[in-house]
Amino acid sequence: MGKLKGKRVLVTGVSGFIGSHLAARLLKEGASVYAIDKENPHNSNISYFNADLCDLRALKDIVNKANPEIVVHLAACLDRNALEECIFNINYQGTVNLLTALEDVSYQRFVYLSTSESYYGNPVPFSEKMPLHPRTAYARSKAMAEEHCMRQFKEKHKPVVILRPAIVYGPGQIGNMFIPQCIASALKGEDMKMTAGKQTRDFIYIDDVVEAIIKASYIPAAVGEAVNIGSGIEVKLKDVTLKINSIMGNTIHISFAALPYRENEIWRYVLDIAKARKVLGWAPRVSLEDGLKEVIANYKQRSEKKEHTRISTQIIIGNL
């Protein structure tokens, strides 16, 4: 059991990649977890509420029932191809609605997970002192939500903390993120085509991100602060790809420079994490290589399980 034992914690976006890992950690800590999401996490230990962040009346009803001591706001529209109106409705207006619903609740901490994508155009390493230059609808909506959160702190003295994570990866991650795509291609034995891979990124393992969220939820010095959460290590995408292929036995051929770089490519991307060390007493523990090994092992296990299920289903059908 940990610092949050017995605490009532409300988590939005609990069924997502970060949310599911956070919920598992909170339960391990001995917290009572209340969840708002459109997708049921199917965990009997979590009190689940199906609600839309745009439905203020529903949110007020939920917070009155949950009466949370800690709120962790993870829910967001991550689909970069979605209409801007949808992105802003969920990421910005949804945050405004949640904080409005919480106005009469004496919560101890509101942790908002933002994005480090808003540092676009600044020199590396990105620090919290730098101006934000969000260029995508996603980053703009997150920056606007951050601004609203900080107004809650400055004008109403609400205990708000903002975290700006680097690129999060870990077991169970799906979608079109870079690391899952590389591993999926390797598992299928597919050759990979990519850019020359000279652009750099900062990757942070999911367990380290969850630890930062936990610390942000109770450390007094964090209130009213925006804090970077990253590895602080700059790595080329080419090197990440080669490392994944090496761990998996060099099973695929990688065609570097087969694809063009994106327009307005971010060439260098790494966070300054000195503030996280000072304010949260936090530092990343999982190296990129160890993290990749965990993710690859998890992907292989899931792949074998799917194959076993497929074969078992074929046998059952064949016996009918």
C-alpha positions in Angstrom: 0.0 0.0 0.0 1.1 3.5 -0.7 0.5 7.2 -0.1 -2.9 7.1 -1.7 -4.3 4.3 0.4 -8.0 4.9 1.1 -8.1 8.0 -1.1 -11.0 8.5 -3.5 -9.5 9.0 -6.9 -11.5 10.0 -10.0 -9.8 9.2 -13.3 -11.0 10.3 -16.7 -10.0 8.2 -19.7 -9.4 5.1 -17.6 -9.7 2.7 -20.5 -6.9 4.3 -22.5 -3.3 3.3 -22.5 -2.1 5.5 -19.7 -5.4 5.3 -17.8 -5.4 1.5 -17.6 -1.9 1.4 -16.2 -2.7 4.2 -13.7 -5.8 2.4 -12.5 -3.9 -0.7 -11.9 -1.3 1.2 -9.8 -4.0 3.1 -7.9 -5.7 -0.1 -6.9 -2.3 -1.5 -5.8 -1.9 1.6 -3.7 -5.2 0.9 -2.0 -7.1 3.8 -3.5 -10.8 3.7 -4.3 -10.9 4.3 -8.1 -13.9 6.1 -9.8 -13.7 6.2 -13.6 -15.3 8.4 -16.3 -15.0 7.0 -19.8 -17.0 6.2 -22.9 -15.6 2.6 -22.8 -16.1 0.3 -19.9 -12.8 -0.9 -18.3 -14.5 -4.1 -17.1 -12.9 -4.1 -13.8 -15.1 -4.9 -10.8 -12.7 -3.0 -8.5 -13.4 0.3 -10.4 -16.6 2.3 -10.0 -17.3 3.1 -13.6 -19.4 6.0 -15.0 -20.2 6.1 -18.7 -20.3 9.8 -19.5 -19.4 12.4 -22.2 -17.1 15.2 -21.0 -19.3 17.6 -23.0 -22.3 16.7 -20.8 -21.9 19.0 -17.8 -25.0 17.8 -16.0 -23.8 14.2 -16.1 -20.4 15.3 -14.8 -21.9 17.1 -11.9 -23.9 14.1 -11.0 -20.8 11.9 -11.1 -18.6 14.1 -9.0 -21.4 14.4 -6.4 -21.5 10.6 -6.2 -17.8 10.0 -6.2 -16.9 13.1 -4.1 -13.2 12.7 -5.2 -10.2 13.7 -3.1 -7.9 13.5 -6.1 -8.8 13.9 -9.8 -6.6 12.8 -12.7 -7.7 14.1 -16.0 -6.4 11.9 -18.9 -9.3 11.8 -21.3 -8.6 13.4 -24.6 -9.2 13.2 -28.4 -5.9 11.8 -29.7 -7.1 11.4 -33.3 -5.2 14.0 -35.3 -7.5 13.4 -38.3 -10.6 14.3 -36.3 -12.5 17.5 -37.0 -11.0 20.5 -35.1 -14.4 21.1 -33.5 -14.4 17.6 -32.0 -10.8 17.9 -30.7 -11.6 21.2 -29.0 -14.9 20.0 -27.6 -13.2 17.1 -25.8 -9.8 18.4 -25.0 -10.6 22.0 -24.1 -14.3 22.3 -23.4 -14.3 18.8 -21.7 -11.6 20.1 -19.2 -13.6 23.3 -18.6 -16.7 21.2 -17.9 -15.0 18.9 -15.5 -13.5 21.7 -13.5 -16.9 23.4 -13.4 -18.5 20.2 -12.2 -15.9 20.1 -9.4 -16.4 23.7 -8.2 -18.2 22.7 -5.0 -16.0 19.6 -4.3 -13.2 20.0 -1.8 -10.7 18.0 -3.8 -7.1 17.9 -2.7 -5.5 17.7 -6.2 -6.4 18.0 -9.9 -3.7 16.5 -12.1 -4.0 17.4 -15.8 -2.0 15.5 -18.4 -1.1 17.9 -21.1 1.5 17.5 -23.9 5.0 18.6 -24.6 4.1 18.9 -28.3 3.3 22.6 -27.6 7.0 23.4 -27.3 7.3 23.3 -31.1 9.8 25.9 -32.4 11.8 26.1 -29.2 15.5 25.0 -29.0 16.2 21.7 -27.1 16.0 20.7 -24.4 12.5 22.0 -23.9 12.0 23.6 -20.4 8.8 24.8 -18.7 10.1 28.4 -18.9 9.8 28.4 -22.6 6.8 29.9 -24.4 4.4 27.5 -25.9 3.9 27.4 -29.7 1.2 24.8 -30.4 0.8 24.3 -34.1 -1.7 21.4 -34.3 -5.3 21.4 -33.2 -4.5 18.8 -30.6 -1.6 20.9 -29.1 -3.7 24.1 -29.3 -6.6 22.5 -27.5 -4.2 21.1 -24.8 -2.5 24.5 -24.3 -5.9 26.2 -23.9 -7.0 23.6 -21.4 -3.7 24.2 -19.5 -4.4 27.9 -19.4 -7.9 27.3 -18.0 -6.4 25.0 -15.3 -3.9 27.7 -14.3 -6.6 30.3 -14.0 -8.4 27.9 -11.6 -5.2 27.9 -9.5 -4.4 31.7 -9.7 -8.0 33.0 -9.4 -9.7 30.4 -7.3 -6.7 28.8 -5.5 -7.6 25.3 -6.8 -4.9 22.7 -6.3 -4.0 22.1 -9.9 -0.9 20.4 -11.3 0.0 20.2 -15.0 2.2 17.4 -16.4 3.7 17.6 -19.9 4.9 14.1 -20.9 7.3 13.2 -23.7 6.4 10.3 -26.0 5.0 7.6 -23.7 5.4 3.9 -24.6 4.9 0.6 -22.9 3.1 -2.7 -22.8 -0.5 -2.7 -24.2 0.0 0.3 -26.4 -1.8 0.1 -29.7 -2.4 2.4 -32.6 -0.1 4.2 -35.0 2.6 5.3 -32.5 6.1 4.7 -33.7 7.3 2.0 -31.3 4.2 -0.2 -31.5 4.3 0.0 -35.3 8.0 -1.1 -35.4 7.3 -4.0 -33.1 4.2 -5.1 -35.0 6.1 -5.1 -38.3 8.9 -7.1 -36.8 6.5 -9.7 -35.3 4.9 -10.1 -38.7 8.2 -10.4 -40.4 7.3 -7.4 -42.6 10.0 -5.2 -44.1 9.9 -1.6 -42.9 10.0 1.6 -44.9 10.7 4.8 -43.1 12.4 8.1 -43.3 16.2 8.4 -42.8 15.3 8.6 -39.1 17.6 11.4 -38.2 14.9 13.2 -36.2 15.2 12.8 -32.5 12.6 12.0 -29.8 12.4 11.6 -26.1 10.7 8.4 -25.1 9.4 7.7 -21.5 8.2 4.4 -20.2 4.7 4.1 -18.9 5.6 3.0 -15.4 7.7 6.2 -15.0 4.8 8.3 -16.2 2.4 6.7 -13.7 4.9 7.3 -10.9 5.0 11.0 -11.9 1.2 11.2 -11.8 1.1 9.5 -8.4 3.7 11.9 -7.0 1.9 14.9 -8.5 -1.3 13.9 -6.7 0.1 14.4 -3.2 3.4 16.4 -3.2 2.5 19.9 -1.9 5.2 21.7 -4.0 3.6 20.5 -7.2 0.5 22.7 -6.9 0.3 25.4 -9.4 3.2 24.0 -11.5 3.6 22.7 -15.0 6.2 19.9 -15.0 7.9 18.1 -17.8 7.9 14.3 -17.6 10.5 12.7 -19.9 13.6 10.6 -20.1 15.8 13.7 -20.7 17.6 11.6 -23.3 17.6 12.5 -27.0 17.5 9.5 -29.4 17.3 9.2 -33.2 14.3 7.3 -34.6 16.8 5.4 -36.7 18.6 4.1 -33.6 15.3 3.2 -31.9 14.3 1.1 -35.0 17.7 -0.6 -35.1 17.5 -1.3 -31.3 14.0 -2.9 -31.7 15.2 -5.0 -34.6 18.3 -6.1 -32.7 16.3 -7.2 -29.6 14.0 -9.2 -31.9 16.9 -11.0 -33.6 17.3 -8.7 -36.7 14.3 -10.4 -38.3 13.3 -7.6 -40.7 14.9 -5.5 -43.4 14.6 -1.7 -42.8 14.6 0.6 -45.7 15.8 3.9 -44.4 15.1 7.1 -46.4 12.4 5.1 -48.4 9.8 7.7 -47.1 10.1 11.5 -47.2 10.1 13.5 -44.0 6.9 15.1 -43.0 6.2 18.7 -43.7 7.2 20.9 -40.7 9.1 17.9 -39.2 10.2 18.4 -35.6 14.0 17.6 -35.9 15.0 17.6 -32.3 12.7 16.8 -29.4 13.9 16.2 -25.8 12.7 17.5 -22.5 14.6 19.2 -19.6 13.4 17.3 -16.6 15.3 19.2 -13.9 12.0 20.6 -12.5 10.5 17.2 -12.1 13.5 16.1 -10.1 13.3 19.2 -7.9 9.5 19.6 -7.5 8.4 16.0 -7.6 11.5 14.2 -6.4 10.9 12.2 -9.6 13.4 10.7 -12.1 12.9 8.1 -14.8 14.0 4.6 -13.7 13.5 2.5 -16.9 16.0 2.8 -19.7 14.9 2.7 -23.3 16.5 -0.7 -23.9 14.9 -2.3 -20.8 11.5 -0.7 -21.6 11.6 -2.0 -25.2 12.4 -5.5 -24.0 9.3 -5.3 -21.7 7.1 -4.1 -24.6 8.4 -6.7 -27.0 7.9 -9.5 -24.5 4.4 -8.3 -24.0 3.6 -8.1 -27.7 5.0 -11.6 -28.2 2.9 -12.9 -25.4 -0.3 -11.3 -26.7 0.5 -12.5 -30.3 1.0 -16.1 -29.1 -2.2 -15.9 -27.1 -4.1 -14.7 -30.1 -2.6 -17.5 -32.2 -3.5 -20.1 -29.6 -7.1 -18.8 -29.4 -7.4 -18.9 -33.2 -6.1 -22.5 -33.4 -8.4 -23.5 -30.5 -11.4 -21.9 -32.2 -10.6 -23.7 -35.5 -10.4 -27.1 -33.6 -13.8 -26.5 -31.9 -15.4 -25.4 -35.2 -13.9 -28.4 -36.9 -15.4 -30.7 -34.3 -18.9 -29.4 -34.7 
